[in-house]
Amino acid sequence: MRKDLHGLTLSTDSGTAVDAFDRATQSYLKYRTDAGRHLAAALKADPGFALGHVLRGYFNLLSYNTANLPAAAEALADARKHAKRTTTREAAHIEALARWIDGDLERMLDVWEGIIAEHPHDVMAFRLHHFNAFWLGRPATMQAEVERVFPHWSPELPGWGMVLACRSFAHEEAGNYVLAEGAGRMAIEVDPGDLWAAHAVAHILEMQGRRSEGIDWLKRLETNWEGANNLKHHLFWHRAMFHLERGEFAEVLSLYDHGFRDLGSPLTLAMPDMYIDVQNAASMLFRLERQGVAVGDRWIELADKAEARIGDCLSAFTLPHWMMALAATGRTEAAQRMVEAMRVFSRGNGTIERLVGRVAMPLCEAVLAHRQGRHADMLKQMRPIVGDMFLLGGSHAQQDVLEQLFLDSALKAESEGDVRLMLERVAGRSPVAPSRRVGYAAAAARYAH
């Protein structure tokens, strides 16, 4: 038995496997593309390394793609096959992987919380908990967990910057901007290539309307993103959001084509339908069209991918984005098939199945009604779930596109009560008044009193 970078016992006698596992873990924490390569090296060095197989399963599930479920299940089977000599902590990770595959995300989070309580330096359990709590719309859970582990960390420990970055983002989503910004900037001092820290501070600057600062922040850090994975695209999206607010639509389109939706880039070619990339693209096209910007045929490739993914509901927040593409290209029959597939999926008992049936399915029907000009129907579909949309996950900045969707139909249906509802909702959450935000300014001016 050997120990990892943080002194935690690993069920392997191979120093080569441990070194490669540490590199894989650190690469994952830093959002780099070589995490899988390092993990493969660890398992080559010791094919019986159970926790290595668990991490392989985790990596497959992080894609939110049903095509990768068999590989995750195979990794779980391999981990169980070699579980005789695992530590209690490693056995708990095997259970967490099993619960994730089964869709029992509540139990999955509980297992990770138990691991973290006993082993606050288990960076894998902590970071995966942070990730999943985010995509379940639970910023308070993220915040509580990071504050629970924070006293156990110090600058001498590998991963200190990651903890600071997570603290920054959790507090940003909770609206604690001063604490969040301090933690995020400190994380960048530790590692200028920390994408999650760069991301957290970008959120703070966006929520506070500090647009020029946001552009400068991301442009300055961009040189540190060599070897980064798709989160790099999301940072380009954030930069485009700052330009959108300044009315610089040509720059937004340039960032779309050459930054976050560059169809010829190695990252996009490797994963052309990655959930975060789809969210970036569809939400930006929708925002641009609301401002009267012609987006050309950019919806088409997204719609093609949406059709291919009908029935894949693992990422609940991505579903309305897929529907935006189908609706924008007039693919009504495919849109109806997508809704029916969601209906079938929602009959399951897992966490995501319940969310899809309760929130994502009516939301997707609302997206379709909006594009078809049935604005009264759209409001009828969406009004009951406006307060529940956060359950689909996504940040305040990402959820904003759904709020603009509702507002647009409210304006076109001339439903003053619904317009005011949305203006009051966004005004209560953001320090920036609706009158100073490009997606809300016209509505705020029209309904000023």
C-alpha positions as CSV (number, residue, x, y, z in Angstrom):
1,M,0.0,0.0,0.0
2,R,1.3,3.5,-0.9
3,K,0.1,7.0,-0.3
4,D,-1.0,9.7,-2.7
5,L,0.1,13.3,-2.9
6,H,-2.0,14.2,0.1
7,G,-1.0,11.3,2.3
8,L,-4.1,9.2,1.7
9,T,-3.5,5.4,1.5
10,L,-4.0,3.8,-2.0
11,S,-4.5,0.1,-2.6
12,T,-1.5,-0.4,-4.9
13,D,2.1,-1.3,-4.3
14,S,3.2,0.4,-7.6
15,G,5.0,3.7,-7.2
16,T,4.5,4.3,-10.9
17,A,0.8,3.9,-10.6
18,V,0.6,6.3,-7.7
19,D,2.6,8.9,-9.5
20,A,0.5,8.7,-12.6
21,F,-2.7,8.7,-10.5
22,D,-1.6,11.9,-8.8
23,R,-0.9,13.5,-12.2
24,A,-4.3,12.4,-13.4
25,T,-6.0,13.9,-10.3
26,Q,-4.1,17.1,-10.6
27,S,-4.8,17.4,-14.3
28,Y,-8.5,16.9,-13.6
29,L,-8.5,19.6,-10.9
30,K,-6.7,22.0,-13.4
31,Y,-9.1,21.2,-16.3
32,R,-6.4,19.8,-18.5
33,T,-6.9,17.4,-21.4
34,D,-4.2,14.9,-20.4
35,A,-6.0,13.6,-17.3
36,G,-7.1,10.5,-19.2
37,R,-3.6,9.8,-20.5
38,H,-2.2,9.9,-17.0
39,L,-4.9,7.7,-15.6
40,A,-4.3,5.1,-18.4
41,A,-0.6,5.1,-17.3
42,A,-1.6,4.4,-13.7
43,L,-3.8,1.5,-14.7
44,K,-1.2,0.1,-17.0
45,A,1.3,0.1,-14.2
46,D,-1.2,-1.6,-11.9
47,P,-4.3,-3.1,-13.6
48,G,-5.6,-4.1,-10.2
49,F,-5.7,-0.6,-8.8
50,A,-9.3,-0.3,-7.8
51,L,-9.4,3.5,-7.2
52,G,-7.9,4.0,-10.6
53,H,-10.8,2.2,-12.1
54,V,-13.2,4.3,-10.0
55,L,-11.6,7.5,-11.4
56,R,-12.0,6.0,-14.9
57,G,-15.7,5.6,-14.2
58,Y,-16.0,9.1,-12.9
59,F,-14.3,10.6,-15.9
60,N,-16.8,8.8,-18.2
61,L,-19.7,10.2,-16.2
62,L,-18.4,13.8,-16.3
63,S,-19.3,14.0,-20.0
64,Y,-23.1,13.7,-19.3
65,N,-23.4,11.5,-22.3
66,T,-25.3,8.2,-22.2
67,A,-22.9,6.8,-24.8
68,N,-20.3,6.7,-22.0
69,L,-22.5,4.9,-19.5
70,P,-21.3,1.4,-20.6
71,A,-17.7,2.4,-20.1
72,A,-18.5,3.8,-16.6
73,A,-20.3,0.5,-15.7
74,E,-17.3,-1.5,-17.0
75,A,-15.0,0.6,-14.8
76,L,-17.3,0.0,-11.8
77,A,-17.1,-3.8,-12.5
78,D,-13.3,-3.6,-12.6
79,A,-13.2,-1.6,-9.4
80,R,-15.4,-4.2,-7.6
81,K,-13.3,-7.1,-9.0
82,H,-10.2,-5.6,-7.3
83,A,-12.0,-4.3,-4.2
84,K,-10.7,-7.0,-1.7
85,R,-7.7,-4.9,-0.5
86,T,-9.3,-1.4,-0.7
87,T,-9.4,1.0,2.2
88,T,-12.7,2.1,3.6
89,R,-12.3,5.4,1.8
90,E,-11.7,3.7,-1.5
91,A,-14.7,1.4,-0.9
92,A,-16.8,4.5,-0.4
93,H,-15.7,5.9,-3.7
94,I,-16.8,2.6,-5.4
95,E,-20.2,3.1,-3.8
96,A,-20.4,6.7,-4.9
97,L,-19.6,5.6,-8.5
98,A,-22.3,3.0,-8.3
99,R,-24.9,5.5,-7.1
100,W,-23.9,8.0,-9.8
101,I,-24.4,5.3,-12.5
102,D,-27.8,4.3,-10.9
103,G,-28.9,7.9,-10.9
104,D,-29.2,8.1,-7.1
105,L,-27.5,11.4,-6.8
106,E,-28.7,12.2,-3.3
107,R,-26.9,9.1,-2.0
108,M,-23.9,9.9,-4.2
109,L,-23.5,13.3,-2.6
110,D,-24.0,11.8,0.9
111,V,-21.2,9.3,0.3
112,W,-18.8,12.0,-0.8
113,E,-19.7,14.1,2.1
114,G,-18.9,11.2,4.4
115,I,-15.5,10.7,2.7
116,I,-14.7,14.4,3.0
117,A,-15.7,14.6,6.7
118,E,-13.2,11.9,7.5
119,H,-10.6,12.8,4.8
120,P,-10.8,16.5,4.1
121,H,-7.8,16.3,1.8
122,D,-9.6,13.8,-0.6
123,V,-9.5,16.2,-3.5
124,M,-11.4,13.9,-5.8
125,A,-14.4,13.5,-3.4
126,F,-14.4,17.2,-2.7
127,R,-14.2,18.4,-6.4
128,L,-16.7,15.9,-7.7
129,H,-19.1,16.9,-4.9
130,H,-18.6,20.6,-5.8
131,F,-19.3,19.8,-9.5
132,N,-22.4,17.7,-9.0
133,A,-23.9,20.1,-6.4
134,F,-23.5,22.9,-9.0
135,W,-25.3,20.9,-11.7
136,L,-28.1,20.2,-9.2
137,G,-28.6,23.9,-8.5
138,R,-27.4,23.7,-4.9
139,P,-25.0,26.6,-4.3
140,A,-25.7,26.5,-0.5
141,T,-24.5,22.9,-0.5
142,M,-21.3,23.9,-2.4
143,Q,-20.8,26.7,0.0
144,A,-21.3,24.6,3.1
145,E,-18.9,21.9,2.0
146,V,-16.1,24.2,1.0
147,E,-16.3,26.0,4.4
148,R,-16.3,22.6,6.1
149,V,-13.0,21.6,4.5
150,F,-11.3,25.1,4.4
151,P,-9.9,25.0,7.9
152,H,-8.0,21.8,7.0
153,W,-6.2,23.4,4.1
154,S,-3.1,25.6,3.9
155,P,-0.8,27.0,1.1
156,E,1.7,24.2,1.7
157,L,-0.7,21.5,0.4
158,P,-1.0,20.6,-3.3
159,G,-4.5,21.7,-4.4
160,W,-4.7,24.7,-2.2
161,G,-5.5,26.9,-5.2
162,M,-8.3,24.5,-6.2
163,V,-9.9,24.9,-2.8
164,L,-9.6,28.7,-3.1
165,A,-11.2,28.6,-6.5
166,C,-14.1,26.4,-5.3
167,R,-14.6,28.8,-2.3
168,S,-14.7,31.7,-4.7
169,F,-17.3,30.2,-7.0
170,A,-19.5,28.9,-4.2
171,H,-19.6,32.3,-2.6
172,E,-20.1,34.1,-5.9
173,E,-23.2,32.0,-6.6
174,A,-24.4,32.8,-3.0
175,G,-23.9,36.6,-3.7
176,N,-21.0,37.0,-1.3
177,Y,-18.9,38.9,-3.9
178,V,-16.2,40.4,-1.6
179,L,-15.2,37.1,-0.1
180,A,-15.5,35.4,-3.4
181,E,-13.3,37.8,-5.3
182,G,-10.6,37.7,-2.7
183,A,-10.5,33.9,-2.8
184,G,-10.5,33.8,-6.6
185,R,-7.7,36.3,-7.0
186,M,-5.7,34.5,-4.4
187,A,-6.1,31.2,-6.3
188,I,-4.8,32.9,-9.5
189,E,-1.8,34.1,-7.5
190,V,-1.2,30.4,-6.6
191,D,-1.7,29.3,-10.2
192,P,-2.3,31.7,-13.0
193,G,-3.5,28.7,-15.1
194,D,-6.4,27.8,-12.7
195,L,-9.4,27.9,-15.0
196,W,-11.9,27.5,-12.3
197,A,-10.5,30.5,-10.4
198,A,-10.5,32.6,-13.6
199,H,-14.1,31.5,-14.2
200,A,-15.2,32.4,-10.6
201,V,-13.8,35.9,-10.8
202,A,-15.3,36.4,-14.3
203,H,-18.7,35.6,-12.8
204,I,-18.2,38.2,-10.1
205,L,-17.2,40.8,-12.6
206,E,-20.2,40.0,-14.7
207,M,-22.7,40.0,-11.8
208,Q,-21.4,43.4,-10.8
209,G,-21.4,44.9,-14.3
210,R,-17.6,45.4,-14.4
211,R,-17.4,44.6,-18.1
212,S,-14.2,46.2,-19.2
213,E,-12.5,44.6,-16.2
214,G,-13.9,41.3,-17.2
215,I,-12.6,41.5,-20.7
216,D,-9.1,42.5,-19.5
217,W,-9.1,39.8,-16.8
218,L,-9.8,37.0,-19.3
219,K,-7.5,38.3,-22.0
220,R,-4.7,38.6,-19.5
221,L,-5.1,35.0,-18.3
222,E,-5.6,33.4,-21.7
223,T,-1.9,32.8,-22.2
224,N,-2.1,30.3,-19.2
225,W,-4.7,28.0,-20.8
226,E,-2.4,25.8,-22.9
227,G,-3.6,22.2,-22.7
228,A,-6.9,23.2,-21.1
229,N,-10.1,21.3,-21.8
230,N,-13.6,22.6,-22.8
231,L,-13.8,25.0,-19.8
232,K,-11.5,27.2,-21.9
233,H,-14.4,27.5,-24.4
234,H,-16.7,28.6,-21.5
235,L,-14.2,31.3,-20.6
236,F,-14.3,32.6,-24.1
237,W,-18.1,32.6,-23.8
238,H,-17.8,34.7,-20.6
239,R,-15.7,37.2,-22.5
240,A,-18.3,37.3,-25.2
241,M,-20.9,38.0,-22.6
242,F,-19.0,41.1,-21.5
243,H,-18.9,42.3,-25.2
244,L,-22.6,41.5,-25.6
245,E,-23.4,43.8,-22.7
246,R,-21.4,46.6,-24.4
247,G,-23.2,46.1,-27.7
248,E,-20.1,44.8,-29.5
249,F,-21.9,42.1,-31.5
250,A,-19.3,41.7,-34.1
251,E,-16.8,40.8,-31.4
252,V,-19.3,38.4,-29.9
253,L,-19.7,36.6,-33.3
254,S,-15.9,36.5,-33.7
255,L,-15.5,34.8,-30.3
256,Y,-18.3,32.4,-31.2
257,D,-16.5,31.3,-34.4
258,H,-13.0,31.4,-33.2
259,G,-13.3,30.9,-29.4
260,F,-16.1,28.9,-27.8
261,R,-17.7,27.4,-31.0
262,D,-14.7,26.9,-33.3
263,L,-15.8,23.8,-35.2
264,G,-12.3,23.1,-36.4
265,S,-10.5,23.2,-33.1
266,P,-9.1,19.9,-31.7
267,L,-11.3,20.2,-28.6
268,T,-14.5,20.6,-30.6
269,L,-13.5,17.9,-33.1
270,A,-12.9,15.5,-30.2
271,M,-16.2,16.3,-28.4
272,P,-18.5,18.1,-30.9
273,D,-21.5,17.8,-28.7
274,M,-20.0,18.4,-25.2
275,Y,-22.8,19.7,-23.0
276,I,-21.1,22.9,-21.8
277,D,-20.2,23.8,-25.4
278,V,-23.8,23.4,-26.5
279,Q,-25.0,25.6,-23.7
280,N,-22.5,28.3,-24.6
281,A,-23.5,28.2,-28.3
282,A,-27.3,28.0,-28.1
283,S,-27.6,30.6,-25.3
284,M,-25.4,33.1,-27.1
285,L,-27.3,32.7,-30.4
286,F,-30.6,33.2,-28.6
287,R,-29.3,36.4,-26.9
288,L,-27.9,37.7,-30.2
289,E,-31.1,37.2,-32.0
290,R,-33.0,39.0,-29.3
291,Q,-30.8,42.0,-30.2
292,G,-31.6,41.7,-33.9
293,V,-28.3,40.2,-34.8
294,A,-28.4,37.8,-37.8
295,V,-26.6,34.6,-36.8
296,G,-26.7,33.0,-40.3
297,D,-26.7,29.2,-40.4
298,R,-25.1,28.7,-37.0
299,W,-28.1,27.0,-35.5
300,I,-28.0,24.1,-38.1
301,E,-25.0,22.2,-36.8
302,L,-26.4,22.4,-33.3
303,A,-29.7,21.2,-34.4
304,D,-28.1,18.2,-36.2
305,K,-26.4,17.3,-32.9
306,A,-29.6,17.8,-31.0
307,E,-31.4,15.3,-33.2
308,A,-28.7,12.8,-32.6
309,R,-28.9,13.2,-28.9
310,I,-32.7,12.8,-28.5
311,G,-33.4,10.6,-25.5
312,D,-30.1,11.6,-23.8
313,C,-31.3,13.4,-20.7
314,L,-28.4,13.1,-18.3
315,S,-27.7,16.9,-18.4
316,A,-31.1,18.4,-17.5
317,F,-29.9,22.0,-18.1
318,T,-28.7,21.2,-21.6
319,L,-32.1,20.0,-22.7
320,P,-33.7,23.5,-23.3
321,H,-30.5,24.4,-25.2
322,W,-31.0,21.4,-27.5
323,M,-34.6,22.4,-28.0
324,M,-33.6,26.0,-28.9
325,A,-31.6,24.6,-31.8
326,L,-34.4,22.3,-33.0
327,A,-37.0,25.0,-32.7
328,A,-34.8,27.6,-34.4
329,T,-34.4,25.4,-37.4
330,G,-38.1,24.5,-37.7
331,R,-37.6,20.8,-36.8
332,T,-41.0,20.5,-35.2
333,E,-41.2,16.7,-35.6
334,A,-37.8,16.2,-34.0
335,A,-38.8,18.6,-31.2
336,Q,-41.9,16.6,-30.5
337,R,-39.8,13.4,-30.5
338,M,-37.5,15.0,-28.0
339,V,-40.4,15.9,-25.7
340,E,-41.8,12.4,-25.8
341,A,-38.3,10.9,-25.1
342,M,-38.1,13.2,-22.1
343,R,-41.6,12.0,-21.0
344,V,-40.4,8.4,-21.1
345,F,-37.2,9.2,-19.3
346,S,-39.0,11.0,-16.5
347,R,-40.9,7.9,-15.5
348,G,-37.7,6.7,-13.8
349,N,-37.0,7.2,-10.1
350,G,-33.6,8.9,-10.3
351,T,-32.8,12.4,-9.3
352,I,-32.4,13.6,-12.9
353,E,-35.5,11.7,-14.1
354,R,-37.6,13.6,-11.6
355,L,-36.1,17.0,-12.5
356,V,-36.6,16.3,-16.2
357,G,-40.3,15.6,-15.7
358,R,-40.9,18.4,-13.3
359,V,-38.9,21.2,-14.8
360,A,-37.0,20.5,-18.0
361,M,-39.9,19.0,-20.0
362,P,-42.3,21.9,-19.6
363,L,-39.4,24.3,-20.1
364,C,-38.6,22.6,-23.5
365,E,-42.2,22.8,-24.5
366,A,-42.1,26.5,-23.6
367,V,-39.0,27.0,-25.8
368,L,-40.8,25.5,-28.7
369,A,-43.9,27.6,-28.2
370,H,-41.7,30.7,-28.0
371,R,-40.1,30.1,-31.3
372,Q,-43.4,29.3,-32.9
373,G,-44.9,32.6,-31.7
374,R,-47.3,31.0,-29.3
375,H,-46.4,33.3,-26.5
376,A,-49.5,32.9,-24.4
377,D,-48.9,29.1,-24.5
378,M,-45.3,29.6,-23.7
379,L,-46.1,31.7,-20.6
380,K,-48.7,29.1,-19.5
381,Q,-46.0,26.4,-19.7
382,M,-43.2,28.3,-18.1
383,R,-44.9,30.4,-15.4
384,P,-45.4,27.5,-12.9
385,I,-41.7,26.5,-13.1
386,V,-39.9,29.9,-13.1
387,G,-39.1,29.5,-9.4
388,D,-37.8,25.9,-10.0
389,M,-35.5,26.5,-12.9
390,F,-32.5,26.7,-10.6
391,L,-32.9,23.0,-9.9
392,L,-31.6,22.2,-13.4
393,G,-28.2,23.6,-12.4
394,G,-26.2,26.2,-14.1
395,S,-24.9,29.5,-12.8
396,H,-26.9,32.8,-12.5
397,A,-25.2,33.9,-15.7
398,Q,-26.3,30.7,-17.5
399,Q,-29.8,30.7,-16.1
400,D,-30.2,34.2,-17.4
401,V,-31.0,32.9,-20.9
402,L,-34.1,31.2,-19.6
403,E,-35.2,34.4,-17.8
404,Q,-34.8,36.3,-21.1
405,L,-36.8,33.6,-22.9
406,F,-39.7,34.2,-20.5
407,L,-39.3,38.0,-20.7
408,D,-39.4,37.9,-24.5
409,S,-42.7,36.0,-24.6
410,A,-44.1,38.3,-21.9
411,L,-43.3,41.4,-24.0
412,K,-44.7,39.9,-27.2
413,A,-47.8,38.7,-25.4
414,E,-48.1,42.2,-23.8
415,S,-48.4,40.5,-20.4
416,E,-47.4,43.3,-18.1
417,G,-47.7,41.2,-15.0
418,D,-45.2,38.7,-16.4
419,V,-42.8,41.4,-17.6
420,R,-42.8,42.9,-14.1
421,L,-42.4,39.5,-12.5
422,M,-39.2,38.9,-14.5
423,L,-37.8,42.4,-14.1
424,E,-38.3,42.2,-10.3
425,R,-36.8,38.7,-10.2
426,V,-33.6,39.7,-12.0
427,A,-33.4,43.0,-10.1
428,G,-33.5,41.1,-6.8
429,R,-30.6,38.9,-7.7
430,S,-28.1,41.2,-9.5
431,P,-26.5,44.4,-8.3
432,V,-26.8,45.7,-11.8
433,A,-30.2,47.2,-12.5
434,P,-32.2,45.8,-15.4
435,S,-32.0,49.1,-17.2
436,R,-28.2,48.6,-17.4
437,R,-28.4,45.1,-18.9
438,V,-28.8,44.6,-22.6
439,G,-31.4,41.9,-22.4
440,Y,-33.6,43.8,-20.0
441,A,-33.1,47.5,-20.8
442,A,-36.0,47.9,-23.3
443,A,-38.4,46.2,-21.0
444,A,-37.3,48.2,-18.0
445,A,-37.7,51.5,-20.0
446,R,-41.2,50.5,-21.2
447,Y,-42.4,49.4,-17.7
448,A,-40.6,52.0,-15.7
449,H,-43.5,52.8,-13.5
